[in-house]
Amino acid sequence: LGQDVLPSQTVVYALVAGPYPEVPRALPGLYAFAARMGWVEDGPVREVYLVPPSEVESWDQLVTELQLPVRQGS
């Protein structure tokens, strides 16, 4: 596995519980919130896996932080 340090950036984020394939279900809410704030997308969506699969008994116990980088719209 590789790693990198990302530059500081404003993000809209949500914590999503459950299996990894279900994480994108939070995207419509992130985009809606960003739009209400007058922000626009400013980079690729990020997924941060907060609970590793090796530490759970069920996929329902996984937790992912979904981040949408944003900037002030014009």
C-alpha positions as CSV (number, residue, x, y, z in Angstrom):
1,L,0.0,0.0,0.0
2,G,1.1,3.5,-0.7
3,Q,0.4,6.7,1.1
4,D,0.7,10.4,0.6
5,V,-0.1,13.6,2.4
6,L,-2.7,15.7,0.7
7,P,-2.7,19.5,0.8
8,S,-5.0,21.2,3.2
9,Q,-8.4,21.8,1.5
10,T,-12.0,22.6,2.5
11,V,-14.2,19.5,2.2
12,V,-17.8,18.6,2.8
13,Y,-17.9,15.2,4.5
14,A,-20.2,12.5,5.8
15,L,-19.6,9.4,7.9
16,V,-21.2,6.4,6.3
17,A,-21.7,3.1,8.1
18,G,-22.0,-0.1,6.3
19,P,-20.4,-2.1,3.4
20,Y,-18.1,-0.2,1.1
21,P,-20.3,-0.5,-2.0
22,E,-23.0,1.5,-0.2
23,V,-20.7,4.5,0.5
24,P,-21.7,6.5,-2.6
25,R,-25.3,6.7,-1.2
26,A,-24.1,9.8,0.7
27,L,-23.0,11.7,-2.4
28,P,-26.3,13.3,-3.3
29,G,-26.5,14.8,0.2
30,L,-22.9,16.1,0.1
31,Y,-23.6,17.8,-3.3
32,A,-26.8,19.3,-2.1
33,F,-25.2,20.7,1.0
34,A,-22.3,22.2,-1.0
35,A,-24.8,23.8,-3.4
36,R,-26.7,25.4,-0.5
37,M,-23.5,26.9,0.7
38,G,-22.6,28.2,-2.7
39,W,-19.6,25.9,-3.1
40,V,-18.6,23.8,-6.1
41,E,-16.6,20.6,-6.4
42,D,-12.8,21.2,-6.4
43,G,-11.2,17.8,-6.8
44,P,-12.0,14.1,-6.7
45,V,-14.1,12.5,-4.0
46,R,-12.1,10.9,-1.2
47,E,-12.9,7.9,0.9
48,V,-11.2,7.4,4.2
49,Y,-11.8,4.0,5.7
50,L,-12.0,4.5,9.5
51,V,-12.7,1.0,10.6
52,P,-10.7,-1.7,8.9
53,P,-12.5,-4.9,7.7
54,S,-10.1,-7.0,9.8
55,E,-11.6,-5.4,13.0
56,V,-15.3,-6.2,12.4
57,E,-17.5,-9.3,12.6
58,S,-19.9,-7.9,10.0
59,W,-19.6,-5.6,7.0
60,D,-22.4,-3.5,8.7
61,Q,-19.8,-2.3,11.3
62,L,-17.5,-0.6,8.7
63,V,-17.3,3.2,8.9
64,T,-16.1,5.4,6.0
65,E,-15.6,9.1,5.9
66,L,-16.6,10.4,2.4
67,Q,-15.1,13.8,1.5
68,L,-16.0,16.1,-1.3
69,P,-13.3,18.9,-1.8
70,V,-15.0,22.2,-2.4
71,R,-14.3,25.9,-3.1
72,Q,-16.4,29.0,-3.2
73,G,-18.4,29.1,-6.5
74,S,-18.3,32.1,-8.8
